[in-house]
């Protein structure tokens, strides 16, 4: 009797699963789904490239200055290593202390630079993301999508609308905007 109940339950479960699968596949065919690769948009869209160029212009000199300071510090450290055998102990200690102080200052400046750069990058990217989301919404409404996803594990090319989003973002803005 127990085996019969399990078998009957198993058959009912299989039938319910098949029915649910059929219903889901029928519904999925009616859905219009799109996918946008956000990373590709931020890498290839003209507004994203313009934001990157703006950041490079804004932070390029500061980065070069930091790299030059690091090179000077390395040169001074190499010179100390070379001169060390002939230096008096007090002079060696004094120069080592100066190098440690300069290194600490350089590290602080690099941290500040990185924090400033990250903050500005986030501001610039937020603007691009906001604009991209407006474009995605326009496409969603104009083409009557049921669902547009941005973060997925896998998506077929059939539902990928990333290039369409990039084309709209790259198009010149209408006059008056």
N, C-alpha and C positions, 0 to 999 in steps of 0.2 A: 504494500500500500504506500509506504514511504517513497519507494523508487518511482512509483507511478506519479506521485505528487511532484517529485523533483523533475521528472521528465516532462510532465505537463507544464510546470512552471518554466522549464528551460525552453520549451517550444514557444510558449507565450512571450518569453523574453526576446527570443530570436525574431519572432514576428513583429513585436513592438519596435525592436531596433531597426528592422528592415523598413517598416512603415515610416519611422522617424527619419531615416536616411533618405527615403524617397521624397518625403515632404520637404526636408531641408534642401535637397538638390533641386527640387522644382522651384522652391522659393529663391534659391541662390541664382538661378538662371534669370529671374526677373529683376534681381538687384543690379544696380549699376554701381560698381566699386572702382575706386581709383587709388593709386599709391603714388606718393611723392617722396623721393629720396632727398631729404633735407640737406644731407652732407654734400651731395652733388650740386644742389642749388647754391649753397654757400661757397662752393669752390668755383663754379662756372658762371654764375650770373654776373652781369656787368655791375650792378649795384654792390655786390659783394667784393668784386675786384677793385672797385673804386674805393670802398671802405678800407680795404687792405692797403692800397696805395696811399691813402690819406694817413693811415697809421704809420706807414714807413716814412713818409715825409715828416710827420710830427715827432717820431721817436728815433729816426736814423742818426742824427747828429749825436744825440745823447748816448746811443749805443756805441757809436764809433769812439766817443770820448772815453767810455768805460773800457773798451778794448785796448785803447792806447794806454790808459792808466795801468791796466793789467800787464801790458807788455813792459812798461817802465818798471813796474814792481818786480817782474821776473828778471829783468836786466840787472836791477840793483841787487837782487838776491844772488844771481850768478856772480856778480862782481864781488860781493861779500865772500862767497865761497872761494873764489880765486884768491882774494887778498887775505883771507883769514889767517893763513900761516905766518904772515909778516906783520899782522896788526897786534897792537898791545891789547891785553885782555879787556881793559875798560872801553877802548874804542870798539872792539868786537861786540861787546855787550850792548853798547849804545846803539850801534847800527842794527843789531838784531832787534832791539826794542823798537826802533823806528820802522823797521820792516813789518813787525807784528802790528804796529799801530796803523800803518798804511794799508795793510791787508784787511784789518778790521774795518777801516773806513771804506775801502773798496767793496767789501762784502755788503756793508750797510747800503751803499749807493746802488749796488746791483739789486738788492731786495726791493728798495724803493722804486727803482726803474721797473722791475717786473710787476710790482703791484700797480703802478700807474698804467703800464702797458695793458695789463689784464683788465683793469677797470675801463679804459678807453675802448679796448677790443670788445668787451661786453656791451658797451653803449652802442658802438657802431653795428655790431651784429644784431643787437635787439632791433635796431631800426630796419635792417635788411629783413629779418625774420618777420617783423610786423607787416612790412610791405608784401613779402611772399605770402603770408597768411591771407592778406586781402585779395591777392591774385587767386589763390586757391579757392577762397570763398566765391569769387566771381565765376570761376570755372564750375564750381559745384552747383551754383544756382543756374547759370546759363545752360549748362549741359545736363541738368537734372540728375545729378549723382545722388545716390542714396547714402553713400559712405565714401570718404576719402581718408586714407590712413597715411601717417608719416613715418612711424616706426614699426617695422615688421621684420620678421626673421627671413622670410622668403616671399617674393612676389613675382608673378610672371610679367613678361613684357606687355602682355595684353592689357593689363590694368595700370601700367606705369605711365603716369602723365607728367613726369618730371621735366622732360624736354619741352612740353607745352608750357609749363609754369615758367621755365627759364626764358622761352621766347617772349612771353608776355612781359616778364620783368625787364628784358633787354630792349623792348620796344620803346621808342621815344614817348615821353609823357604827353598826353593831350594838352593842347594850348589852354592856358587859364588855370593850370594846376600847379 
